[in-house]
Every structure is written in C-alpha cells, then in structure tokens.
Amino acid sequence: MKKIILIFLVLFFTQNFALAADTQIKKDSNVIKKSSSGICHDNKSKSYEKTKKFKSFKTMKECLDSGGRLPKK
C-alpha cells in the first residue's frame, strides 16, 4: 500500500512541475523557440504553440546565430 501511495505522489508532483514549466513558457510570449529541427519560432509563428521540444532564446538574433533558421512562409 505504501508503494502505491508513493508512486501516486511521485506521478502527481511530476505532472505539476511539467505543467508549471509549460505555463511559464506560455506566459512569456517573448521566448524564441528553436525546434529540434533548427527552426526559430517567435510568438507570431504558426507553429509556436505546437513546438514542444525546443531550446529557448531571448531574441531571434540569438536563435539565428546559434545555427537556427527562419520558418518557411
């Protein structure tokens, strides 16, 4: 019984931390996201909200200088 409760607590808190991190990114719409495919997305990009695996940058220039590229139009 203790193992089940422990597993439940670990899963519960893990989910809360993941949601908190995702919420922080949504609140800070100035974050530039460089996707795993190397595309730099700002908050005006069609794929901004869909991009889940990314490295964040403060500016588009920083993202592009790191080897990223602009999305195709």
C-alpha positions as CSV (number, residue, x, y, z in Angstrom):
1,M,0.0,0.0,0.0
2,K,2.8,2.4,0.8
3,K,4.4,1.7,-2.6
4,I,1.1,2.7,-4.4
5,I,0.8,5.9,-2.4
6,L,4.5,6.8,-3.1
7,I,4.0,6.1,-6.8
8,F,0.9,8.2,-6.9
9,L,2.6,11.1,-5.1
10,V,5.6,11.0,-7.5
11,L,3.4,11.0,-10.6
12,F,1.2,13.8,-9.2
13,F,4.1,16.1,-8.4
14,T,5.9,15.3,-11.6
15,Q,2.9,16.3,-13.6
16,N,2.5,19.5,-11.7
17,F,6.1,20.5,-12.4
18,A,5.7,19.8,-16.1
19,L,2.5,21.9,-16.3
20,A,4.1,24.7,-14.4
21,A,7.1,24.8,-16.8
22,D,4.7,24.8,-19.8
23,T,2.6,27.5,-18.3
24,Q,5.6,29.7,-17.7
25,I,6.6,29.4,-21.4
26,K,3.1,30.4,-22.5
27,K,3.0,33.4,-20.2
28,D,6.4,34.6,-21.5
29,S,5.4,35.0,-25.2
30,N,8.7,36.8,-25.8
31,V,10.6,33.5,-25.8
32,I,12.0,32.4,-29.1
33,K,11.8,28.7,-29.6
34,K,14.4,26.8,-31.7
35,S,12.8,23.5,-32.5
36,S,14.7,20.2,-32.6
37,S,14.7,20.7,-36.4
38,G,16.6,24.0,-36.1
39,I,13.7,26.4,-36.9
40,C,13.4,29.6,-34.8
41,H,9.8,30.4,-33.9
42,D,8.6,33.6,-32.4
43,N,5.1,34.0,-30.9
44,K,3.7,35.1,-34.3
45,S,4.8,31.8,-35.9
46,K,2.0,29.3,-36.8
47,S,3.9,26.6,-35.1
48,Y,4.8,28.4,-31.9
49,E,2.3,26.7,-29.7
50,K,2.8,23.3,-31.3
51,T,6.6,23.4,-30.7
52,K,7.2,21.4,-27.6
53,K,10.8,20.2,-27.8
54,F,12.9,23.4,-28.1
55,K,15.8,25.5,-26.8
56,S,14.7,28.9,-25.8
57,F,16.4,32.2,-26.7
58,K,15.7,35.8,-25.7
59,T,16.0,37.2,-29.2
60,M,15.5,36.0,-32.7
61,K,19.1,37.1,-33.5
62,E,20.5,34.8,-30.7
63,C,18.5,31.9,-32.1
64,L,19.7,32.5,-35.7
65,D,23.3,33.0,-34.5
66,S,23.1,29.6,-32.8
67,G,22.5,27.9,-36.2
68,G,18.8,28.2,-36.4
69,R,16.8,29.4,-39.4
70,L,13.5,31.2,-40.0
71,P,10.4,29.2,-40.8
72,K,9.4,28.9,-44.5
73,K,6.4,31.1,-45.4
